[in-house]
């Protein structure tokens, strides 16, 4: 059965906003404006990219920030979550910066002329990933002081550090064409990966696969699901048939939701909670 993903906007543009969070994948660009002194999101919006349309990611991005007028504002901080299929994890003990490109290409294939970057997921693991050079240059032009992280880094940091997720073993972030799954045991990161999906059955398959691989008991394992689908969706109903402790994500307790009423806290989860990964 097809996934039931909702793309909606919440709140409205505000002159009080001083921080912008951007989330980018090959099919979607999402934005959230924050008033940081009140930890208050004012405006959340999304721009779906037609995969069959012409135009580069940079061109779509430029058109989008001009359409929503984000390019006209001077933000104190800009945070970017970037989804890329080309990433790999490396234990810090074996990490050498000069081997970044070689290691990434060994695990994911050629990255051609893309820029290779690295995130520190925690003190033990680094995430190495590739980003289009033209798109990175576009980010540098419009938002010179932006802070960029791979989307899997953001999800992992939230699972490892959020009070709201302290009892969770697994978090699953569901998007239209892919999911990201992060697993921790004894408060340590043990798995972080992404999988292409098209149906709810695909999501169920990968979640159960991870449970089996790490010997998790479906009756006792705590799993949080985030993404833009309703609690009554076919996906949630299917997961609850096999896993007892399925929860939808709850945003950081510091977030003030008054300007985005009507948006469930598990919607746009990594977008809204990025501020708490720094």
C-alpha positions in Angstrom: 0.0 0.0 0.0 1.3 3.5 -0.9 2.6 5.7 1.9 0.4 8.5 3.2 2.8 11.4 3.4 1.3 14.9 4.0 2.9 18.0 2.7 1.5 21.1 4.3 2.5 24.5 5.5 2.0 25.8 9.1 2.1 29.2 10.6 3.2 32.3 8.6 6.2 34.4 7.8 7.3 36.6 10.6 9.7 39.5 11.0 10.4 38.2 14.5 12.2 35.1 13.0 16.0 35.2 13.3 16.9 31.6 12.5 16.2 29.4 9.4 16.4 25.7 9.3 16.5 24.0 5.9 16.1 20.3 5.1 17.1 19.1 1.6 16.7 15.8 -0.3 16.4 14.9 -3.9 12.6 15.2 -3.8 11.8 17.9 -1.2 13.1 21.1 0.3 11.6 22.1 3.6 12.0 25.3 5.7 11.3 26.4 9.3 11.7 29.9 10.5 12.4 30.3 14.3 12.4 33.0 16.8 15.2 31.6 18.9 14.9 33.6 22.1 11.5 32.0 22.6 12.4 28.7 20.8 9.3 29.3 18.7 8.8 28.1 15.1 6.8 30.6 13.2 6.6 29.2 9.7 7.0 25.7 8.3 6.7 25.1 4.5 7.8 22.5 1.9 8.6 22.5 -1.8 8.2 19.2 -3.6 10.7 18.6 -6.4 9.3 16.8 -9.4 11.9 14.1 -10.1 11.1 14.3 -13.8 11.4 18.0 -14.1 14.4 19.7 -15.6 16.7 21.8 -13.5 19.4 21.2 -11.0 19.0 21.1 -7.2 20.7 24.5 -7.0 18.1 25.9 -9.5 15.2 24.5 -7.5 16.7 25.8 -4.3 17.2 29.3 -5.6 13.7 29.5 -7.0 12.3 28.2 -3.7 14.1 30.7 -1.4 13.2 33.5 -3.6 9.5 32.4 -3.8 9.3 32.2 0.0 11.3 35.4 0.4 13.9 33.8 2.6 16.7 35.3 0.5 15.7 38.8 1.5 16.2 38.3 5.2 19.3 38.4 7.3 19.2 35.5 9.7 21.5 35.2 12.7 21.8 31.5 12.1 21.0 29.1 9.3 21.1 25.3 9.8 20.9 22.8 7.0 20.0 19.1 7.1 21.2 17.5 3.9 20.1 14.0 2.7 22.6 12.2 0.6 22.7 8.5 -0.3 26.5 8.6 -0.5 27.6 8.4 3.1 29.6 6.0 5.3 30.4 5.7 9.0 33.9 5.5 10.3 35.1 4.8 13.9 37.0 7.8 15.2 39.9 5.5 16.2 40.5 4.7 12.6 39.7 8.0 11.1 42.2 9.9 9.0 41.0 13.0 7.1 43.2 12.3 4.1 41.3 9.1 3.5 37.8 10.6 3.4 37.2 10.4 -0.3 38.9 7.0 -0.7 36.8 5.5 2.1 33.6 7.0 0.9 34.1 5.8 -2.6 35.1 2.3 -1.4 31.7 2.0 0.4 29.4 3.9 -1.9 31.0 4.2 -5.4 32.5 7.1 -7.2 31.6 10.6 -5.9 33.1 12.3 -9.0 33.7 16.0 -8.4 31.4 16.2 -5.3 32.6 17.8 -2.1 33.4 15.3 0.6 32.5 16.5 4.2 32.5 14.9 7.6 30.2 15.1 10.7 31.0 14.0 14.2 28.1 11.8 15.2 29.6 11.3 18.7 33.0 10.9 20.1 33.3 7.4 18.7 31.9 7.7 15.2 32.2 10.1 12.2 29.9 10.2 9.2 31.6 11.0 5.8 29.3 12.1 3.0 29.3 13.8 -0.4 27.4 16.9 -1.5 27.1 18.4 -5.0 29.8 21.1 -5.4 27.4 23.4 -7.3 24.8 23.1 -4.6 27.3 23.6 -1.8 28.5 26.8 -3.6 24.9 28.0 -3.8 24.5 27.5 0.0 27.7 29.4 0.6 26.5 32.4 -1.6 23.1 32.8 -0.1 23.9 31.7 3.5 27.7 32.1 4.0 27.7 31.1 7.7 25.3 28.2 7.4 25.9 25.1 9.6 25.5 21.9 7.5 24.9 18.3 8.8 23.9 15.1 7.1 20.3 14.3 7.9 21.3 10.9 9.4 23.7 12.7 11.7 20.9 14.9 13.0 18.6 11.9 13.6 21.4 10.1 15.4 22.2 13.0 17.7 18.6 13.4 18.6 18.2 9.7 19.5 21.4 9.8 21.6 20.9 13.1 23.4 17.1 14.0 23.6 15.4 13.5 26.9 12.3 12.6 25.0 14.1 9.6 23.4 16.1 8.4 26.4 14.1 5.1 26.7 13.9 4.5 22.9 16.0 1.9 21.2 15.2 2.8 17.6 14.0 5.9 15.7 12.6 5.7 12.2 12.2 8.8 10.0 9.8 8.2 7.2 9.8 10.2 3.9 8.1 9.7 0.6 10.9 7.8 -1.1 13.2 6.7 1.7 13.5 6.0 5.5 16.3 6.6 7.9 16.8 4.1 10.8 19.0 4.7 13.8 19.6 2.2 16.6 21.2 2.5 20.0 22.0 -0.1 22.7 23.1 0.8 26.2 23.0 4.5 25.1 25.5 3.8 22.4 25.0 4.2 18.6 25.1 0.8 16.9 23.4 1.3 13.5 22.5 4.2 11.2 21.4 3.7 7.7 18.8 4.7 5.0 16.7 2.6 2.7 14.7 3.4 -0.5 11.0 2.6 -0.1 7.7 3.0 -2.1 5.1 1.3 0.1 4.2 0.8 3.8 5.3 -2.9 3.3 8.8 -1.7 2.5 9.0 0.2 5.8 7.7 -2.7 7.8 10.2 -5.0 6.1 13.2 -2.9 7.0 12.1 -2.2 10.6 11.6 -5.9 11.2 14.9 -6.7 9.5 16.7 -4.4 11.9 15.0 -5.9 14.9 16.1 -9.4 13.7 19.6 -8.4 13.0 20.1 -6.8 16.4 18.1 -9.5 18.3 15.5 -7.0 19.6 12.3 -8.4 21.0 9.3 -6.9 19.3 7.4 -7.1 22.6 9.9 -5.0 24.6 11.7 -2.8 22.1 10.8 0.9 22.1 10.5 2.4 18.7 9.7 6.0 17.8 8.3 6.9 14.4 8.6 10.4 12.9 7.5 11.8 9.6 4.4 13.5 8.1 1.8 10.7 8.4 -1.2 10.5 10.7 -1.2 8.2 13.7 -4.1 6.3 12.1 -2.2 5.8 8.8 -1.9 2.3 7.3 1.8 2.4 8.2 1.2 2.9 11.9 -1.6 0.3 12.0 0.7 -2.2 10.3 3.7 -1.6 12.6 1.5 -2.0 15.7 0.5 -5.5 14.5 4.1 -6.6 14.9 5.7 -4.3 17.5 4.1 -3.6 20.9 5.9 -0.3 21.8 5.5 1.9 18.8 5.5 5.7 19.6 5.2 8.8 17.5 7.9 11.4 18.1 7.5 14.2 20.6 9.4 17.4 20.0 11.8 19.0 22.5 10.0 20.3 25.5 11.5 23.7 25.0 9.7 24.3 21.7 6.9 26.8 21.8 4.2 25.6 19.4 1.7 28.5 19.5 2.5 29.7 16.0 2.2 26.4 14.3 -0.9 25.0 15.9 -2.4 22.0 14.1 1.0 20.4 13.3 1.6 17.1 15.1 5.0 17.1 16.9 6.2 14.1 14.8 5.7 16.1 11.6 8.9 17.7 10.2 10.7 16.2 13.2 14.4 16.7 12.2 13.6 20.1 10.8 11.9 21.4 14.0 14.5 19.7 16.4 17.7 20.6 14.6 18.4 23.4 17.0 19.0 20.9 19.7 21.8 19.1 17.9 24.4 21.8 18.2 
